[in-house]
Amino acid sequence: MPSTPEEELRAAIDEDAGLKPGKHGSRRWLVLAFRITLSLGMLWFLVTKIGDSGSPEFPEWTWSTGLWLAGALLLTLAGIVLSAARWQAVLEAMGQHTRFGRLLSHYLAGQFVANVLPTTIGGDVLRVSRLSRDSGMGPTSFASVVLERLTGWVVLPAMTFFGFLVNPGLRHLGRATQVAISLAAGTLVLLALVVLAVASHRYGDVDAEKGWRRFLAAVSMGIHQLRLHPRQAFSVLAVGLAYQLVLVGAAVMAARAMGIDAAGPTALLAFFPAVAIAQVLPISISGLGVREGLFALFLRPLGVPTKQAVALGLLLYLLNLIVSLLGAPSFAIGGRRRATPAA
């Protein structure tokens, strides 16, 4: 058994990838190096294109700035709590009952791994590993994390379309509008393809499958359980919507702290979900570069200077990083004790 958090994480990633313990190929490290290089390259490109001072523009410190930042930080933390609540709702629908405090500990540990350590897959893998150890139900644990992630991809496009519906002026911003709608529509198309793939094929046990077939088996298992428990399915979507709205609220407060009045609630309701969709693509580290570039693209037609848009993206990353640091204790000691499931 792994004796340290680092060994536990490494073993969990290898197990998820189907590798034998201790067998670490160079491919994973090459991919990581590529993503780090790409993130730094995109940030460098944005900074060189800013002009004027050549660096992102952060606000001067005032009491008002501090209050807006404190509000954004609290909402970011509330988002983590709601994420754990969404995970618990998914598990309830799948017949696995786990204490909320334990799930929150696992989620914080996963956030620490994903946002502080140089990897983005390890956070979810760590959650699966620790929950499986707690409950002894590996397939259900894996399926719950997959389904919890997918529910966010259902809510985000709907939020983008609703934002354009309530603010018609956002529909005529040229490339910014086109990219946001394309990301939302593309996400719905991919979700539809996943559902069709699951509906047209029968997949075996989650642990018996590998790679993309394991992912589809988890989706199939989760959808089947949600069909049997429609009330829990509604609860999962409701909590997922609340989570995303809280993150939009945090972005609005961060924009207010920076004096970006053009980035109002409806504008961020339309554009922030598109940023959230793109920044989880496995092409950079924690969305660095992708997030800032999209904020510059979306907010420039609203009169927001590129330097402020880039600074807003970096500020949101910093807030998320601060909250993720709260998961360090959970990462260090959260896997040393075994929790007994409630049922």
BALOBA-1460 file (C-alpha; in Angstrom, 3 decimals):
// residues 343
<rec num="1" residu="m" x="0.000" y="0.000" z="0.000"/>
<rec num="2" residu="p" x="1.243" y="3.528" z="-0.724"/>
<rec num="3" residu="s" x="2.756" y="5.119" z="2.365"/>
<rec num="4" residu="t" x="2.763" y="8.787" z="1.340"/>
<rec num="5" residu="p" x="0.270" y="11.024" z="-0.498"/>
<rec num="6" residu="e" x="2.649" y="11.257" z="-3.440"/>
<rec num="7" residu="e" x="2.916" y="7.467" z="-3.721"/>
<rec num="8" residu="e" x="-0.848" y="7.155" z="-3.326"/>
<rec num="9" residu="l" x="-1.475" y="9.617" z="-6.153"/>
<rec num="10" residu="r" x="1.049" y="7.918" z="-8.418"/>
<rec num="11" residu="a" x="-0.475" y="4.499" z="-7.743"/>
<rec num="12" residu="a" x="-3.981" y="5.841" z="-8.327"/>
<rec num="13" residu="i" x="-3.037" y="7.374" z="-11.680"/>
<rec num="14" residu="d" x="-1.258" y="4.186" z="-12.778"/>
<rec num="15" residu="e" x="-4.222" y="2.057" z="-11.738"/>
<rec num="16" residu="d" x="-6.622" y="4.261" z="-13.683"/>
<rec num="17" residu="a" x="-4.372" y="4.092" z="-16.736"/>
<rec num="18" residu="g" x="-4.146" y="0.316" z="-16.505"/>
<rec num="19" residu="l" x="-0.435" y="0.270" z="-15.613"/>
<rec num="20" residu="k" x="1.250" y="-1.971" z="-13.128"/>
<rec num="21" residu="p" x="2.277" y="-0.267" z="-9.872"/>
<rec num="22" residu="g" x="5.573" y="1.520" z="-10.307"/>
<rec num="23" residu="k" x="5.515" y="1.359" z="-14.097"/>
<rec num="24" residu="h" x="5.787" y="4.991" z="-15.138"/>
<rec num="25" residu="g" x="6.205" y="5.632" z="-18.841"/>
<rec num="26" residu="s" x="7.872" y="8.710" z="-20.209"/>
<rec num="27" residu="r" x="4.800" y="9.555" z="-22.276"/>
<rec num="28" residu="r" x="2.903" y="11.057" z="-19.316"/>
<rec num="29" residu="w" x="5.805" y="13.342" z="-18.434"/>
<rec num="30" residu="l" x="6.193" y="14.436" z="-22.052"/>
<rec num="31" residu="v" x="2.495" y="15.346" z="-22.183"/>
<rec num="32" residu="l" x="2.827" y="17.256" z="-18.910"/>
<rec num="33" residu="a" x="5.875" y="19.144" z="-20.205"/>
<rec num="34" residu="f" x="3.991" y="19.980" z="-23.399"/>
<rec num="35" residu="r" x="0.998" y="21.336" z="-21.487"/>
<rec num="36" residu="i" x="3.186" y="23.464" z="-19.220"/>
<rec num="37" residu="t" x="5.032" y="24.845" z="-22.236"/>
<rec num="38" residu="l" x="1.758" y="25.551" z="-24.042"/>
<rec num="39" residu="s" x="0.306" y="27.358" z="-21.000"/>
<rec num="40" residu="l" x="3.369" y="29.557" z="-20.637"/>
<rec num="41" residu="g" x="3.448" y="30.187" z="-24.374"/>
<rec num="42" residu="m" x="-0.175" y="31.331" z="-24.477"/>
<rec num="43" residu="l" x="0.330" y="33.622" z="-21.484"/>
<rec num="44" residu="w" x="3.480" y="35.085" z="-23.036"/>
<rec num="45" residu="f" x="1.609" y="35.726" z="-26.302"/>
<rec num="46" residu="l" x="-1.210" y="37.510" z="-24.459"/>
<rec num="47" residu="v" x="1.167" y="39.646" z="-22.416"/>
<rec num="48" residu="t" x="3.172" y="40.691" z="-25.495"/>
<rec num="49" residu="k" x="-0.052" y="41.705" z="-27.244"/>
<rec num="50" residu="i" x="-1.315" y="43.840" z="-24.356"/>
<rec num="51" residu="g" x="0.674" y="46.935" z="-25.176"/>
<rec num="52" residu="d" x="1.092" y="49.996" z="-22.939"/>
<rec num="53" residu="s" x="2.828" y="48.677" z="-19.822"/>
<rec num="54" residu="g" x="3.119" y="45.190" z="-21.264"/>
<rec num="55" residu="s" x="1.661" y="43.483" z="-18.198"/>
<rec num="56" residu="p" x="-1.807" y="42.649" z="-16.831"/>
<rec num="57" residu="e" x="-3.538" y="45.477" z="-15.032"/>
<rec num="58" residu="f" x="-4.591" y="44.750" z="-11.443"/>
<rec num="59" residu="p" x="-6.677" y="47.187" z="-9.370"/>
<rec num="60" residu="e" x="-5.375" y="49.571" z="-6.740"/>
<rec num="61" residu="w" x="-6.086" y="48.366" z="-3.221"/>
<rec num="62" residu="t" x="-9.074" y="50.005" z="-1.538"/>
<rec num="63" residu="w" x="-11.610" y="48.895" z="1.050"/>
<rec num="64" residu="s" x="-14.127" y="48.407" z="-1.736"/>
<rec num="65" residu="t" x="-11.667" y="46.264" z="-3.665"/>
<rec num="66" residu="g" x="-11.005" y="44.165" z="-0.577"/>
<rec num="67" residu="l" x="-14.705" y="43.586" z="0.061"/>
<rec num="68" residu="w" x="-15.374" y="42.534" z="-3.527"/>
<rec num="69" residu="l" x="-12.376" y="40.179" z="-3.460"/>
<rec num="70" residu="a" x="-13.471" y="38.707" z="-0.129"/>
<rec num="71" residu="g" x="-16.921" y="38.073" z="-1.585"/>
<rec num="72" residu="a" x="-15.422" y="36.419" z="-4.664"/>
<rec num="73" residu="l" x="-13.226" y="34.218" z="-2.470"/>
<rec num="74" residu="l" x="-16.155" y="33.146" z="-0.293"/>
<rec num="75" residu="l" x="-18.247" y="32.299" z="-3.347"/>
<rec num="76" residu="t" x="-15.360" y="30.282" z="-4.792"/>
<rec num="77" residu="l" x="-15.238" y="28.304" z="-1.551"/>
<rec num="78" residu="a" x="-19.018" y="27.913" z="-1.627"/>
<rec num="79" residu="g" x="-18.616" y="26.464" z="-5.111"/>
<rec num="80" residu="i" x="-16.397" y="23.706" z="-3.720"/>
<rec num="81" residu="v" x="-19.006" y="22.892" z="-1.067"/>
<rec num="82" residu="l" x="-21.735" y="22.741" z="-3.721"/>
<rec num="83" residu="s" x="-19.539" y="20.496" z="-5.876"/>
<rec num="84" residu="a" x="-19.259" y="18.029" z="-3.012"/>
<rec num="85" residu="a" x="-23.047" y="18.273" z="-2.527"/>
<rec num="86" residu="r" x="-23.563" y="17.493" z="-6.222"/>
<rec num="87" residu="w" x="-21.240" y="14.495" z="-5.903"/>
<rec num="88" residu="q" x="-23.228" y="13.276" z="-2.901"/>
<rec num="89" residu="a" x="-26.495" y="13.668" z="-4.845"/>
<rec num="90" residu="v" x="-25.065" y="11.537" z="-7.652"/>
<rec num="91" residu="l" x="-23.974" y="8.872" z="-5.173"/>
<rec num="92" residu="e" x="-27.402" y="8.892" z="-3.512"/>
<rec num="93" residu="a" x="-29.026" y="8.281" z="-6.888"/>
<rec num="94" residu="m" x="-26.643" y="5.353" z="-7.405"/>
<rec num="95" residu="g" x="-27.465" y="3.821" z="-4.042"/>
<rec num="96" residu="q" x="-24.171" y="4.676" z="-2.316"/>
<rec num="97" residu="h" x="-24.573" y="6.692" z="0.897"/>
<rec num="98" residu="t" x="-21.464" y="8.533" z="2.084"/>
<rec num="99" residu="r" x="-21.034" y="11.221" z="4.722"/>
<rec num="100" residu="f" x="-20.858" y="14.718" z="3.265"/>
<rec num="101" residu="g" x="-17.825" y="15.636" z="5.377"/>
<rec num="102" residu="r" x="-15.880" y="12.736" z="3.921"/>
<rec num="103" residu="l" x="-16.810" y="13.682" z="0.359"/>
<rec num="104" residu="l" x="-15.860" y="17.312" z="0.989"/>
<rec num="105" residu="s" x="-12.473" y="16.154" z="2.277"/>
<rec num="106" residu="h" x="-11.913" y="14.069" z="-0.857"/>
<rec num="107" residu="y" x="-13.041" y="16.936" z="-3.095"/>
<rec num="108" residu="l" x="-10.705" y="19.421" z="-1.426"/>
<rec num="109" residu="a" x="-7.831" y="16.956" z="-1.770"/>
<rec num="110" residu="g" x="-8.686" y="16.543" z="-5.450"/>
<rec num="111" residu="q" x="-8.745" y="20.324" z="-5.945"/>
<rec num="112" residu="f" x="-5.337" y="20.614" z="-4.305"/>
<rec num="113" residu="v" x="-3.934" y="17.970" z="-6.639"/>
<rec num="114" residu="a" x="-5.556" y="19.421" z="-9.770"/>
<rec num="115" residu="n" x="-4.742" y="23.104" z="-9.181"/>
<rec num="116" residu="v" x="-1.581" y="23.120" z="-7.073"/>
<rec num="117" residu="l" x="0.313" y="20.045" z="-8.265"/>
<rec num="118" residu="p" x="1.379" y="19.896" z="-11.947"/>
<rec num="119" residu="t" x="-1.440" y="17.626" z="-13.168"/>
<rec num="120" residu="t" x="-5.147" y="17.925" z="-13.995"/>
<rec num="121" residu="i" x="-6.166" y="14.275" z="-14.138"/>
<rec num="122" residu="g" x="-4.881" y="13.386" z="-10.676"/>
<rec num="123" residu="g" x="-7.632" y="15.241" z="-8.807"/>
<rec num="124" residu="d" x="-10.477" y="13.101" z="-10.117"/>
<rec num="125" residu="v" x="-8.388" y="9.940" z="-9.987"/>
<rec num="126" residu="l" x="-7.563" y="10.633" z="-6.345"/>
<rec num="127" residu="r" x="-11.254" y="11.102" z="-5.538"/>
<rec num="128" residu="v" x="-12.108" y="7.769" z="-7.155"/>
<rec num="129" residu="s" x="-9.249" y="6.027" z="-5.372"/>
<rec num="130" residu="r" x="-10.149" y="7.317" z="-1.908"/>
<rec num="131" residu="l" x="-13.898" y="6.845" z="-2.250"/>
<rec num="132" residu="s" x="-13.348" y="3.293" z="-3.538"/>
<rec num="133" residu="r" x="-11.194" y="2.584" z="-0.510"/>
<rec num="134" residu="d" x="-13.868" y="3.968" z="1.802"/>
<rec num="135" residu="s" x="-16.827" y="2.116" z="0.329"/>
<rec num="136" residu="g" x="-15.308" y="-0.908" z="-1.374"/>
<rec num="137" residu="m" x="-17.471" y="-0.050" z="-4.409"/>
<rec num="138" residu="g" x="-14.931" y="0.832" z="-7.095"/>
<rec num="139" residu="p" x="-17.223" y="0.816" z="-10.172"/>
<rec num="140" residu="t" x="-19.830" y="2.994" z="-8.471"/>
<rec num="141" residu="s" x="-17.181" y="5.412" z="-7.223"/>
<rec num="142" residu="f" x="-15.683" y="5.784" z="-10.693"/>
<rec num="143" residu="a" x="-19.115" y="6.194" z="-12.318"/>
<rec num="144" residu="s" x="-20.135" y="8.821" z="-9.749"/>
<rec num="145" residu="v" x="-17.160" y="11.055" z="-10.569"/>
<rec num="146" residu="v" x="-17.741" y="10.679" z="-14.318"/>
<rec num="147" residu="l" x="-21.438" y="11.494" z="-13.977"/>
<rec num="148" residu="e" x="-20.790" y="14.401" z="-11.602"/>
<rec num="149" residu="r" x="-18.523" y="15.939" z="-14.222"/>
<rec num="150" residu="l" x="-20.989" y="15.347" z="-17.046"/>
<rec num="151" residu="t" x="-23.855" y="17.097" z="-15.242"/>
<rec num="152" residu="g" x="-21.823" y="20.296" z="-15.358"/>
<rec num="153" residu="w" x="-21.525" y="19.947" z="-19.119"/>
<rec num="154" residu="v" x="-25.321" y="19.780" z="-19.328"/>
<rec num="155" residu="v" x="-25.824" y="22.963" z="-17.286"/>
<rec num="156" residu="l" x="-23.098" y="25.152" z="-18.804"/>
<rec num="157" residu="p" x="-24.464" y="25.381" z="-22.390"/>
<rec num="158" residu="a" x="-27.949" y="26.109" z="-21.042"/>
<rec num="159" residu="m" x="-26.549" y="29.024" z="-19.036"/>
<rec num="160" residu="t" x="-24.807" y="30.451" z="-22.104"/>
<rec num="161" residu="f" x="-27.979" y="30.321" z="-24.195"/>
<rec num="162" residu="f" x="-30.000" y="31.855" z="-21.356"/>
<rec num="163" residu="g" x="-27.489" y="34.698" z="-21.031"/>
<rec num="164" residu="f" x="-27.888" y="35.549" z="-24.728"/>
<rec num="165" residu="l" x="-31.661" y="35.287" z="-24.355"/>
<rec num="166" residu="v" x="-31.949" y="37.806" z="-21.517"/>
<rec num="167" residu="n" x="-29.380" y="40.208" z="-22.997"/>
<rec num="168" residu="p" x="-30.041" y="40.538" z="-26.756"/>
<rec num="169" residu="g" x="-27.173" y="42.991" z="-27.169"/>
<rec num="170" residu="l" x="-24.693" y="40.169" z="-26.602"/>
<rec num="171" residu="r" x="-25.882" y="38.398" z="-29.739"/>
<rec num="172" residu="h" x="-24.195" y="40.902" z="-32.046"/>
<rec num="173" residu="l" x="-20.596" y="40.936" z="-30.821"/>
<rec num="174" residu="g" x="-19.136" y="39.199" z="-33.841"/>
<rec num="175" residu="r" x="-16.474" y="36.624" z="-33.160"/>
<rec num="176" residu="a" x="-17.061" y="36.652" z="-29.399"/>
<rec num="177" residu="t" x="-20.697" y="35.647" z="-29.855"/>
<rec num="178" residu="q" x="-19.830" y="33.019" z="-32.455"/>
<rec num="179" residu="v" x="-17.167" y="31.358" z="-30.294"/>
<rec num="180" residu="a" x="-19.361" y="31.272" z="-27.178"/>
<rec num="181" residu="i" x="-22.332" y="29.785" z="-29.037"/>
<rec num="182" residu="s" x="-20.088" y="27.309" z="-30.862"/>
<rec num="183" residu="l" x="-18.585" y="26.059" z="-27.603"/>
<rec num="184" residu="a" x="-22.045" y="25.671" z="-26.048"/>
<rec num="185" residu="a" x="-23.534" y="23.954" z="-29.096"/>
<rec num="186" residu="g" x="-20.471" y="21.745" z="-29.564"/>
<rec num="187" residu="t" x="-20.719" y="20.606" z="-25.947"/>
<rec num="188" residu="l" x="-24.368" y="19.615" z="-26.409"/>
<rec num="189" residu="v" x="-23.494" y="17.719" z="-29.602"/>
<rec num="190" residu="l" x="-20.723" y="15.789" z="-27.822"/>
<rec num="191" residu="l" x="-23.072" y="14.945" z="-24.950"/>
<rec num="192" residu="a" x="-25.679" y="13.732" z="-27.435"/>
<rec num="193" residu="l" x="-23.068" y="11.538" z="-29.141"/>
<rec num="194" residu="v" x="-22.052" y="10.044" z="-25.795"/>
<rec num="195" residu="v" x="-25.677" y="9.276" z="-24.932"/>
<rec num="196" residu="l" x="-26.254" y="7.725" z="-28.370"/>
<rec num="197" residu="a" x="-23.115" y="5.619" z="-28.020"/>
<rec num="198" residu="v" x="-24.302" y="4.381" z="-24.641"/>
<rec num="199" residu="a" x="-27.837" y="3.716" z="-25.924"/>
<rec num="200" residu="s" x="-26.693" y="1.771" z="-28.995"/>
<rec num="201" residu="h" x="-24.159" y="-0.506" z="-27.263"/>
<rec num="202" residu="r" x="-24.126" y="-2.573" z="-24.126"/>
<rec num="203" residu="y" x="-21.068" y="-2.223" z="-21.956"/>
<rec num="204" residu="g" x="-19.941" y="-4.560" z="-19.240"/>
<rec num="205" residu="d" x="-18.793" y="-3.866" z="-15.714"/>
<rec num="206" residu="v" x="-16.882" y="-0.623" z="-15.281"/>
<rec num="207" residu="d" x="-13.822" y="-2.397" z="-13.893"/>
<rec num="208" residu="a" x="-13.871" y="-4.878" z="-16.769"/>
<rec num="209" residu="e" x="-13.508" y="-2.133" z="-19.398"/>
<rec num="210" residu="k" x="-10.490" y="-0.014" z="-20.278"/>
<rec num="211" residu="g" x="-9.950" y="3.424" z="-21.797"/>
<rec num="212" residu="w" x="-12.927" y="5.072" z="-23.482"/>
<rec num="213" residu="r" x="-15.047" y="1.918" z="-23.066"/>
<rec num="214" residu="r" x="-14.640" y="2.243" z="-19.299"/>
<rec num="215" residu="f" x="-15.828" y="5.841" z="-19.520"/>
<rec num="216" residu="l" x="-18.896" y="4.849" z="-21.558"/>
<rec num="217" residu="a" x="-19.626" y="1.972" z="-19.188"/>
<rec num="218" residu="a" x="-19.595" y="4.445" z="-16.297"/>
<rec num="219" residu="v" x="-21.940" y="6.787" z="-18.177"/>
<rec num="220" residu="s" x="-24.271" y="3.889" z="-18.962"/>
<rec num="221" residu="m" x="-24.325" y="2.825" z="-15.326"/>
<rec num="222" residu="g" x="-24.995" y="6.352" z="-14.097"/>
<rec num="223" residu="i" x="-27.760" y="7.124" z="-16.606"/>
<rec num="224" residu="h" x="-29.505" y="3.866" z="-15.755"/>
<rec num="225" residu="q" x="-29.523" y="4.755" z="-12.066"/>
<rec num="226" residu="l" x="-30.769" y="8.298" z="-12.709"/>
<rec num="227" residu="r" x="-33.639" y="6.928" z="-14.788"/>
<rec num="228" residu="l" x="-34.665" y="4.777" z="-11.842"/>
<rec num="229" residu="h" x="-34.487" y="7.764" z="-9.472"/>
<rec num="230" residu="p" x="-35.841" y="10.840" z="-11.329"/>
<rec num="231" residu="r" x="-36.145" y="12.862" z="-8.133"/>
<rec num="232" residu="q" x="-32.449" y="12.418" z="-7.373"/>
<rec num="233" residu="a" x="-31.636" y="13.237" z="-11.014"/>
<rec num="234" residu="f" x="-33.464" y="16.548" z="-10.657"/>
<rec num="235" residu="s" x="-31.566" y="17.198" z="-7.426"/>
<rec num="236" residu="v" x="-28.245" y="16.572" z="-9.169"/>
<rec num="237" residu="l" x="-29.065" y="19.071" z="-11.935"/>
<rec num="238" residu="a" x="-30.403" y="21.641" z="-9.447"/>
<rec num="239" residu="v" x="-27.268" y="21.508" z="-7.311"/>
<rec num="240" residu="g" x="-25.131" y="21.610" z="-10.455"/>
<rec num="241" residu="l" x="-26.930" y="24.748" z="-11.623"/>
<rec num="242" residu="a" x="-26.489" y="26.377" z="-8.210"/>
<rec num="243" residu="y" x="-22.775" y="25.555" z="-8.328"/>
<rec num="244" residu="q" x="-22.269" y="27.165" z="-11.727"/>
<rec num="245" residu="l" x="-24.309" y="30.245" z="-10.776"/>
<rec num="246" residu="v" x="-22.169" y="30.687" z="-7.667"/>
<rec num="247" residu="l" x="-19.037" y="30.628" z="-9.840"/>
<rec num="248" residu="v" x="-20.579" y="33.240" z="-12.138"/>
<rec num="249" residu="g" x="-21.274" y="35.338" z="-9.035"/>
<rec num="250" residu="a" x="-17.639" y="34.985" z="-7.980"/>
<rec num="251" residu="a" x="-16.539" y="36.149" z="-11.441"/>
<rec num="252" residu="v" x="-18.888" y="39.158" z="-11.236"/>
<rec num="253" residu="m" x="-17.449" y="40.136" z="-7.847"/>
<rec num="254" residu="a" x="-13.890" y="39.728" z="-9.127"/>
<rec num="255" residu="a" x="-14.746" y="41.959" z="-12.089"/>
<rec num="256" residu="r" x="-16.204" y="44.563" z="-9.726"/>
<rec num="257" residu="a" x="-13.029" y="44.461" z="-7.657"/>
<rec num="258" residu="m" x="-11.087" y="45.323" z="-10.799"/>
<rec num="259" residu="g" x="-13.490" y="48.052" z="-11.839"/>
<rec num="260" residu="i" x="-14.672" y="46.152" z="-14.926"/>
<rec num="261" residu="d" x="-18.276" y="47.344" z="-14.923"/>
<rec num="262" residu="a" x="-18.936" y="46.039" z="-18.440"/>
<rec num="263" residu="a" x="-18.541" y="42.469" z="-17.195"/>
<rec num="264" residu="g" x="-21.968" y="42.441" z="-15.594"/>
<rec num="265" residu="p" x="-24.093" y="39.469" z="-14.497"/>
<rec num="266" residu="t" x="-25.750" y="38.821" z="-17.867"/>
<rec num="267" residu="a" x="-22.511" y="39.190" z="-19.827"/>
<rec num="268" residu="l" x="-20.696" y="36.717" z="-17.595"/>
<rec num="269" residu="l" x="-23.738" y="34.437" z="-17.550"/>
<rec num="270" residu="a" x="-23.340" y="34.143" z="-21.316"/>
<rec num="271" residu="f" x="-19.546" y="34.036" z="-21.563"/>
<rec num="272" residu="f" x="-18.241" y="32.518" z="-18.322"/>
<rec num="273" residu="p" x="-19.726" y="29.031" z="-19.033"/>
<rec num="274" residu="a" x="-17.939" y="29.026" z="-22.399"/>
<rec num="275" residu="v" x="-14.685" y="29.814" z="-20.599"/>
<rec num="276" residu="a" x="-15.398" y="27.030" z="-18.083"/>
<rec num="277" residu="i" x="-15.978" y="24.552" z="-20.910"/>
<rec num="278" residu="a" x="-12.773" y="25.420" z="-22.758"/>
<rec num="279" residu="q" x="-10.445" y="25.649" z="-19.757"/>
<rec num="280" residu="v" x="-10.980" y="22.002" z="-18.759"/>
<rec num="281" residu="l" x="-9.706" y="20.747" z="-22.111"/>
<rec num="282" residu="p" x="-6.450" y="18.841" z="-21.502"/>
<rec num="283" residu="i" x="-4.251" y="21.252" z="-23.420"/>
<rec num="284" residu="s" x="-2.911" y="23.436" z="-20.606"/>
<rec num="285" residu="i" x="-2.309" y="23.410" z="-16.866"/>
<rec num="286" residu="s" x="-5.382" y="24.529" z="-14.876"/>
<rec num="287" residu="g" x="-6.643" y="26.371" z="-17.951"/>
<rec num="288" residu="l" x="-3.796" y="28.894" z="-17.871"/>
<rec num="289" residu="g" x="-3.642" y="30.806" z="-21.127"/>
<rec num="290" residu="v" x="-6.926" y="29.394" z="-22.422"/>
<rec num="291" residu="r" x="-8.998" y="31.159" z="-19.764"/>
<rec num="292" residu="e" x="-7.208" y="34.479" z="-20.133"/>
<rec num="293" residu="g" x="-7.340" y="34.382" z="-23.927"/>
<rec num="294" residu="l" x="-11.071" y="33.719" z="-23.981"/>
<rec num="295" residu="f" x="-11.772" y="36.489" z="-21.472"/>
<rec num="296" residu="a" x="-9.851" y="38.864" z="-23.736"/>
<rec num="297" residu="l" x="-11.862" y="37.678" z="-26.747"/>
<rec num="298" residu="f" x="-15.259" y="37.882" z="-25.036"/>
<rec num="299" residu="l" x="-14.810" y="41.137" z="-23.120"/>
<rec num="300" residu="r" x="-12.993" y="43.216" z="-25.734"/>
<rec num="301" residu="p" x="-16.225" y="43.952" z="-27.717"/>
<rec num="302" residu="l" x="-17.726" y="45.218" z="-24.452"/>
<rec num="303" residu="g" x="-15.002" y="47.846" z="-24.162"/>
<rec num="304" residu="v" x="-12.799" y="46.007" z="-21.669"/>
<rec num="305" residu="p" x="-9.061" y="46.493" z="-22.369"/>
<rec num="306" residu="t" x="-7.131" y="43.304" z="-23.028"/>
<rec num="307" residu="k" x="-4.881" y="43.893" z="-20.027"/>
<rec num="308" residu="q" x="-7.899" y="43.983" z="-17.689"/>
<rec num="309" residu="a" x="-9.458" y="40.896" z="-19.275"/>
<rec num="310" residu="v" x="-6.219" y="38.944" z="-18.861"/>
<rec num="311" residu="a" x="-5.886" y="40.165" z="-15.277"/>
<rec num="312" residu="l" x="-9.457" y="39.022" z="-14.539"/>
<rec num="313" residu="g" x="-8.631" y="35.508" z="-15.755"/>
<rec num="314" residu="l" x="-5.468" y="35.410" z="-13.653"/>
<rec num="315" residu="l" x="-7.362" y="36.736" z="-10.621"/>
<rec num="316" residu="l" x="-9.990" y="33.979" z="-10.901"/>
<rec num="317" residu="y" x="-7.178" y="31.432" z="-11.161"/>
<rec num="318" residu="l" x="-5.537" y="32.907" z="-8.071"/>
<rec num="319" residu="l" x="-8.801" y="32.750" z="-6.098"/>
<rec num="320" residu="n" x="-9.256" y="29.116" z="-7.094"/>
<rec num="321" residu="l" x="-5.650" y="28.403" z="-6.164"/>
<rec num="322" residu="i" x="-6.109" y="29.937" z="-2.706"/>
<rec num="323" residu="v" x="-9.212" y="27.844" z="-2.053"/>
<rec num="324" residu="s" x="-7.462" y="24.738" z="-3.386"/>
<rec num="325" residu="l" x="-4.677" y="25.202" z="-0.829"/>
<rec num="326" residu="l" x="-7.285" y="24.392" z="1.830"/>
<rec num="327" residu="g" x="-7.176" y="20.850" z="0.482"/>
<rec num="328" residu="a" x="-3.520" y="20.337" z="1.463"/>
<rec num="329" residu="p" x="-4.382" y="18.774" z="4.877"/>
<rec num="330" residu="s" x="-6.997" y="16.514" z="3.253"/>
<rec num="331" residu="f" x="-4.448" y="15.438" z="0.657"/>
<rec num="332" residu="a" x="-1.798" y="14.760" z="3.294"/>
<rec num="333" residu="i" x="-3.877" y="12.851" z="5.842"/>
<rec num="334" residu="g" x="-7.303" y="12.292" z="4.270"/>
<rec num="335" residu="g" x="-6.380" y="8.899" z="2.854"/>
<rec num="336" residu="r" x="-4.879" y="7.454" z="6.043"/>
<rec num="337" residu="r" x="-8.147" y="6.523" z="7.688"/>
<rec num="338" residu="r" x="-10.981" y="4.449" z="6.363"/>
<rec num="339" residu="a" x="-14.520" y="5.778" z="6.633"/>
<rec num="340" residu="t" x="-17.433" y="3.416" z="7.147"/>
<rec num="341" residu="p" x="-20.292" y="3.990" z="4.670"/>
<rec num="342" residu="a" x="-23.639" y="4.936" z="6.194"/>
<rec num="343" residu="a" x="-25.284" y="2.169" z="4.186"/>
